[in-house]
Amino acid sequence: MHESVRVEHQGGVMLVTLNRPEKVNALTREMLFALREAFQAAGEDDRVRSVLVTGAGRGFCAGQDLDLGGGDSDYAKVIRETYNPLILTMTHLEKPIVCAVNGVAAGAGVSLALACDLRLASETATFIQAFVNIGLIPDSGGTWFLPRIVGLGRAMELAMLGDRVDAARAHEMGLVNRVVPADQLMAEAMALAERLAAMPTRAIGLIKRAHYEGMERTLAQSLELEAVLQNEAGQTEDHREGVRAFLEKRPPRFQGR
């Protein structure tokens, strides 16, 4: 794992920290590969039942590092090799991903946060679709996630104007799920990740799959997908434990199986 991405394990939670605080965690090729490797590892490790992503220092992620001179000018090649595989790995990971946005999220940093399943923001966090400010378009899934999360009109506004959005406004438009005081962000985010880690992991993974695939299907197709995935969920030990706990009037003890 590259030193610019720190991976730690706390019980069933994998904590992934962007670790270039001196650059506000601006993304490099090495970081993008390391992030993808971390999410792939989370998918392969049964002990990991949720993932928490955050940034070291004063910001979450300033987007692509523009200070690295001599980069590849074939942007399509770069995106296909780095950003796109990372975003697909995150959305295909059938475990919940929580994002703790601890400061500025700009450009691809916004896309990275949007690829997570639940987002908590510090009250000092800000979001900037900064691409237009350097004559580019949102990438890393930005044009796909944003209109689905905040609506087409707001997505157009954010992408075309490139204005800074504070945490309160981000919460109002649905960009984040919760806003918390800065000194409580990591405690709240970890508590949420731990709660998810104690839940029926397979069911949560299937919920995630159903929602992502459902956004590209008709109602009839989604109904059929629900039937297929419900049958899969119904075969899990966690489902059987949930039923037993309900009948025995006790809290369930899910094992992620």
Contacts in CASP RR format, 6 or more apart in sequence:
PFRMAT RR
TARGET T0000
AUTHOR 0000-0000-0000
METHOD contacts of the structure
MODEL  1
MHESVRVEHQGGVMLVTLNRPEKVNALTREMLFALREAFQAAGEDDRVRS
VLVTGAGRGFCAGQDLDLGGGDSDYAKVIRETYNPLILTMTHLEKPIVCA
VNGVAAGAGVSLALACDLRLASETATFIQAFVNIGLIPDSGGTWFLPRIV
GLGRAMELAMLGDRVDAARAHEMGLVNRVVPADQLMAEAMALAERLAAMP
TRAIGLIKRAHYEGMERTLAQSLELEAVLQNEAGQTEDHREGVRAFLEKR
PPRFQGR
1 7 0 8 1.000
1 34 0 8 1.000
1 37 0 8 1.000
1 38 0 8 1.000
2 30 0 8 1.000
2 31 0 8 1.000
2 33 0 8 1.000
2 34 0 8 1.000
3 19 0 8 1.000
4 18 0 8 1.000
4 19 0 8 1.000
4 20 0 8 1.000
4 28 0 8 1.000
4 30 0 8 1.000
4 31 0 8 1.000
4 34 0 8 1.000
5 16 0 8 1.000
5 17 0 8 1.000
5 18 0 8 1.000
5 19 0 8 1.000
5 31 0 8 1.000
5 34 0 8 1.000
5 35 0 8 1.000
5 38 0 8 1.000
6 15 0 8 1.000
6 16 0 8 1.000
6 17 0 8 1.000
6 19 0 8 1.000
6 56 0 8 1.000
7 14 0 8 1.000
7 15 0 8 1.000
7 16 0 8 1.000
7 17 0 8 1.000
7 38 0 8 1.000
7 41 0 8 1.000
8 14 0 8 1.000
8 15 0 8 1.000
8 17 0 8 1.000
9 15 0 8 1.000
9 47 0 8 1.000
9 48 0 8 1.000
10 190 0 8 1.000
10 194 0 8 1.000
11 47 0 8 1.000
11 194 0 8 1.000
11 197 0 8 1.000
12 47 0 8 1.000
12 48 0 8 1.000
12 49 0 8 1.000
12 50 0 8 1.000
12 194 0 8 1.000
12 197 0 8 1.000
13 48 0 8 1.000
13 49 0 8 1.000
13 50 0 8 1.000
13 51 0 8 1.000
13 52 0 8 1.000
13 190 0 8 1.000
13 193 0 8 1.000
13 194 0 8 1.000
13 197 0 8 1.000
14 38 0 8 1.000
14 41 0 8 1.000
14 42 0 8 1.000
14 45 0 8 1.000
14 48 0 8 1.000
14 50 0 8 1.000
14 51 0 8 1.000
14 52 0 8 1.000
15 51 0 8 1.000
15 52 0 8 1.000
15 54 0 8 1.000
15 190 0 8 1.000
15 193 0 8 1.000
16 35 0 8 1.000
16 38 0 8 1.000
16 39 0 8 1.000
16 51 0 8 1.000
16 52 0 8 1.000
16 53 0 8 1.000
16 54 0 8 1.000
17 53 0 8 1.000
17 54 0 8 1.000
17 55 0 8 1.000
17 56 0 8 1.000
18 25 0 8 1.000
18 27 0 8 1.000
18 31 0 8 1.000
18 35 0 8 1.000
18 53 0 8 1.000
18 54 0 8 1.000
18 55 0 8 1.000
18 56 0 8 1.000
18 60 0 8 1.000
18 61 0 8 1.000
19 25 0 8 1.000
19 55 0 8 1.000
19 56 0 8 1.000
20 26 0 8 1.000
20 28 0 8 1.000
20 31 0 8 1.000
20 56 0 8 1.000
21 55 0 8 1.000
21 56 0 8 1.000
21 57 0 8 1.000
21 58 0 8 1.000
21 59 0 8 1.000
23 62 0 8 1.000
23 65 0 8 1.000
23 67 0 8 1.000
24 58 0 8 1.000
24 59 0 8 1.000
24 61 0 8 1.000
24 62 0 8 1.000
24 104 0 8 1.000
25 55 0 8 1.000
25 56 0 8 1.000
25 57 0 8 1.000
25 59 0 8 1.000
25 60 0 8 1.000
25 61 0 8 1.000
25 62 0 8 1.000
25 63 0 8 1.000
26 61 0 8 1.000
26 62 0 8 1.000
26 63 0 8 1.000
26 64 0 8 1.000
26 65 0 8 1.000
26 66 0 8 1.000
26 67 0 8 1.000
27 61 0 8 1.000
27 63 0 8 1.000
27 64 0 8 1.000
27 65 0 8 1.000
27 108 0 8 1.000
27 109 0 8 1.000
27 112 0 8 1.000
28 65 0 8 1.000
28 68 0 8 1.000
29 78 0 8 1.000
29 82 0 8 1.000
32 82 0 8 1.000
32 83 0 8 1.000
32 86 0 8 1.000
33 82 0 8 1.000
35 86 0 8 1.000
35 112 0 8 1.000
36 85 0 8 1.000
36 86 0 8 1.000
36 89 0 8 1.000
39 51 0 8 1.000
39 86 0 8 1.000
39 89 0 8 1.000
39 90 0 8 1.000
39 93 0 8 1.000
39 97 0 8 1.000
40 89 0 8 1.000
41 48 0 8 1.000
42 48 0 8 1.000
42 51 0 8 1.000
42 93 0 8 1.000
42 95 0 8 1.000
43 93 0 8 1.000
43 94 0 8 1.000
43 95 0 8 1.000
46 256 0 8 1.000
48 95 0 8 1.000
49 95 0 8 1.000
49 196 0 8 1.000
49 197 0 8 1.000
49 198 0 8 1.000
49 199 0 8 1.000
49 201 0 8 1.000
49 256 0 8 1.000
50 95 0 8 1.000
50 96 0 8 1.000
50 97 0 8 1.000
50 98 0 8 1.000
50 193 0 8 1.000
50 194 0 8 1.000
50 196 0 8 1.000
50 197 0 8 1.000
51 93 0 8 1.000
51 95 0 8 1.000
51 96 0 8 1.000
51 97 0 8 1.000
51 98 0 8 1.000
51 193 0 8 1.000
52 97 0 8 1.000
52 98 0 8 1.000
52 99 0 8 1.000
52 100 0 8 1.000
52 189 0 8 1.000
52 190 0 8 1.000
52 193 0 8 1.000
53 97 0 8 1.000
53 98 0 8 1.000
53 99 0 8 1.000
53 100 0 8 1.000
53 112 0 8 1.000
53 113 0 8 1.000
53 116 0 8 1.000
54 60 0 8 1.000
54 99 0 8 1.000
54 100 0 8 1.000
54 101 0 8 1.000
54 102 0 8 1.000
54 186 0 8 1.000
54 189 0 8 1.000
55 61 0 8 1.000
55 100 0 8 1.000
55 102 0 8 1.000
57 102 0 8 1.000
58 102 0 8 1.000
58 103 0 8 1.000
59 102 0 8 1.000
59 103 0 8 1.000
59 104 0 8 1.000
59 105 0 8 1.000
60 99 0 8 1.000
60 100 0 8 1.000
60 101 0 8 1.000
60 102 0 8 1.000
60 103 0 8 1.000
60 104 0 8 1.000
60 105 0 8 1.000
60 109 0 8 1.000
60 113 0 8 1.000
60 125 0 8 1.000
61 104 0 8 1.000
61 105 0 8 1.000
61 106 0 8 1.000
61 108 0 8 1.000
61 109 0 8 1.000
61 112 0 8 1.000
61 113 0 8 1.000
62 104 0 8 1.000
62 106 0 8 1.000
62 107 0 8 1.000
62 109 0 8 1.000
63 106 0 8 1.000
63 107 0 8 1.000
63 108 0 8 1.000
63 109 0 8 1.000
63 112 0 8 1.000
63 130 0 8 1.000
64 107 0 8 1.000
64 108 0 8 1.000
66 134 0 8 1.000
72 78 0 8 1.000
75 136 0 8 1.000
79 139 0 8 1.000
79 140 0 8 1.000
83 108 0 8 1.000
83 111 0 8 1.000
83 139 0 8 1.000
83 140 0 8 1.000
83 141 0 8 1.000
84 140 0 8 1.000
86 112 0 8 1.000
86 115 0 8 1.000
86 140 0 8 1.000
87 111 0 8 1.000
87 112 0 8 1.000
87 115 0 8 1.000
87 140 0 8 1.000
87 141 0 8 1.000
90 97 0 8 1.000
90 115 0 8 1.000
90 116 0 8 1.000
91 115 0 8 1.000
91 208 0 8 1.000
91 212 0 8 1.000
93 208 0 8 1.000
94 202 0 8 1.000
94 204 0 8 1.000
94 205 0 8 1.000
94 206 0 8 1.000
94 208 0 8 1.000
94 209 0 8 1.000
95 201 0 8 1.000
95 204 0 8 1.000
95 205 0 8 1.000
95 208 0 8 1.000
96 117 0 8 1.000
96 118 0 8 1.000
96 193 0 8 1.000
96 196 0 8 1.000
96 204 0 8 1.000
96 205 0 8 1.000
96 208 0 8 1.000
97 115 0 8 1.000
97 116 0 8 1.000
97 117 0 8 1.000
97 118 0 8 1.000
98 116 0 8 1.000
98 117 0 8 1.000
98 118 0 8 1.000
98 119 0 8 1.000
98 120 0 8 1.000
98 189 0 8 1.000
98 192 0 8 1.000
98 193 0 8 1.000
98 196 0 8 1.000
99 112 0 8 1.000
99 113 0 8 1.000
99 116 0 8 1.000
99 118 0 8 1.000
99 119 0 8 1.000
99 120 0 8 1.000
99 189 0 8 1.000
100 120 0 8 1.000
100 121 0 8 1.000
100 122 0 8 1.000
100 185 0 8 1.000
100 186 0 8 1.000
100 189 0 8 1.000
101 113 0 8 1.000
101 119 0 8 1.000
101 120 0 8 1.000
101 121 0 8 1.000
101 122 0 8 1.000
101 125 0 8 1.000
101 127 0 8 1.000
101 176 0 8 1.000
102 122 0 8 1.000
102 125 0 8 1.000
102 182 0 8 1.000
102 185 0 8 1.000
102 186 0 8 1.000
103 121 0 8 1.000
103 122 0 8 1.000
103 124 0 8 1.000
103 125 0 8 1.000
103 126 0 8 1.000
104 125 0 8 1.000
104 126 0 8 1.000
104 127 0 8 1.000
104 128 0 8 1.000
105 112 0 8 1.000
105 113 0 8 1.000
105 125 0 8 1.000
105 126 0 8 1.000
105 127 0 8 1.000
105 128 0 8 1.000
106 127 0 8 1.000
106 128 0 8 1.000
106 130 0 8 1.000
107 128 0 8 1.000
107 129 0 8 1.000
107 130 0 8 1.000
107 131 0 8 1.000
107 138 0 8 1.000
108 139 0 8 1.000
108 140 0 8 1.000
109 140 0 8 1.000
110 127 0 8 1.000
110 128 0 8 1.000
110 129 0 8 1.000
110 138 0 8 1.000
110 142 0 8 1.000
111 138 0 8 1.000
111 139 0 8 1.000
111 140 0 8 1.000
111 141 0 8 1.000
111 142 0 8 1.000
111 145 0 8 1.000
112 140 0 8 1.000
113 119 0 8 1.000
113 127 0 8 1.000
114 141 0 8 1.000
114 142 0 8 1.000
114 145 0 8 1.000
114 146 0 8 1.000
114 149 0 8 1.000
114 175 0 8 1.000
115 140 0 8 1.000
115 141 0 8 1.000
115 145 0 8 1.000
117 208 0 8 1.000
118 177 0 8 1.000
118 192 0 8 1.000
119 175 0 8 1.000
119 176 0 8 1.000
119 177 0 8 1.000
119 178 0 8 1.000
120 176 0 8 1.000
120 177 0 8 1.000
120 178 0 8 1.000
120 179 0 8 1.000
120 180 0 8 1.000
120 185 0 8 1.000
120 188 0 8 1.000
120 189 0 8 1.000
120 192 0 8 1.000
121 167 0 8 1.000
121 170 0 8 1.000
121 171 0 8 1.000
121 176 0 8 1.000
121 178 0 8 1.000
121 179 0 8 1.000
121 180 0 8 1.000
121 185 0 8 1.000
122 167 0 8 1.000
122 179 0 8 1.000
122 180 0 8 1.000
122 181 0 8 1.000
122 182 0 8 1.000
122 185 0 8 1.000
123 167 0 8 1.000
123 168 0 8 1.000
123 179 0 8 1.000
123 180 0 8 1.000
123 181 0 8 1.000
123 182 0 8 1.000
124 167 0 8 1.000
124 182 0 8 1.000
125 166 0 8 1.000
125 167 0 8 1.000
125 170 0 8 1.000
125 176 0 8 1.000
125 179 0 8 1.000
126 164 0 8 1.000
126 165 0 8 1.000
126 166 0 8 1.000
126 167 0 8 1.000
127 158 0 8 1.000
127 164 0 8 1.000
127 165 0 8 1.000
127 170 0 8 1.000
127 175 0 8 1.000
128 162 0 8 1.000
128 163 0 8 1.000
128 164 0 8 1.000
128 165 0 8 1.000
129 138 0 8 1.000
129 142 0 8 1.000
129 146 0 8 1.000
129 158 0 8 1.000
129 159 0 8 1.000
129 162 0 8 1.000
130 162 0 8 1.000
131 137 0 8 1.000
131 138 0 8 1.000
131 139 0 8 1.000
131 159 0 8 1.000
131 162 0 8 1.000
132 159 0 8 1.000
132 160 0 8 1.000
132 161 0 8 1.000
132 162 0 8 1.000
133 162 0 8 1.000
137 143 0 8 1.000
137 159 0 8 1.000
138 146 0 8 1.000
138 159 0 8 1.000
143 155 0 8 1.000
143 159 0 8 1.000
146 154 0 8 1.000
146 155 0 8 1.000
146 158 0 8 1.000
146 159 0 8 1.000
147 153 0 8 1.000
147 155 0 8 1.000
147 156 0 8 1.000
148 215 0 8 1.000
149 174 0 8 1.000
149 175 0 8 1.000
150 158 0 8 1.000
150 173 0 8 1.000
150 174 0 8 1.000
150 175 0 8 1.000
154 173 0 8 1.000
157 163 0 8 1.000
158 165 0 8 1.000
165 173 0 8 1.000
165 175 0 8 1.000
167 176 0 8 1.000
167 179 0 8 1.000
168 179 0 8 1.000
170 176 0 8 1.000
170 179 0 8 1.000
171 177 0 8 1.000
171 178 0 8 1.000
171 179 0 8 1.000
178 188 0 8 1.000
180 188 0 8 1.000
196 204 0 8 1.000
198 254 0 8 1.000
199 254 0 8 1.000
200 233 0 8 1.000
200 236 0 8 1.000
200 238 0 8 1.000
200 239 0 8 1.000
200 242 0 8 1.000
200 252 0 8 1.000
200 254 0 8 1.000
200 256 0 8 1.000
201 238 0 8 1.000
201 254 0 8 1.000
201 256 0 8 1.000
201 257 0 8 1.000
202 232 0 8 1.000
202 233 0 8 1.000
202 236 0 8 1.000
202 238 0 8 1.000
202 256 0 8 1.000
202 257 0 8 1.000
203 233 0 8 1.000
203 236 0 8 1.000
203 238 0 8 1.000
203 239 0 8 1.000
206 229 0 8 1.000
206 232 0 8 1.000
206 233 0 8 1.000
209 229 0 8 1.000
210 222 0 8 1.000
210 225 0 8 1.000
210 226 0 8 1.000
210 229 0 8 1.000
213 222 0 8 1.000
213 225 0 8 1.000
214 221 0 8 1.000
214 222 0 8 1.000
214 225 0 8 1.000
217 225 0 8 1.000
233 239 0 8 1.000
236 256 0 8 1.000
236 257 0 8 1.000
237 255 0 8 1.000
237 256 0 8 1.000
237 257 0 8 1.000
238 252 0 8 1.000
238 254 0 8 1.000
238 255 0 8 1.000
238 256 0 8 1.000
238 257 0 8 1.000
241 252 0 8 1.000
241 253 0 8 1.000
241 254 0 8 1.000
241 255 0 8 1.000
242 252 0 8 1.000
242 254 0 8 1.000
244 252 0 8 1.000
245 251 0 8 1.000
245 252 0 8 1.000
245 253 0 8 1.000
246 252 0 8 1.000
END
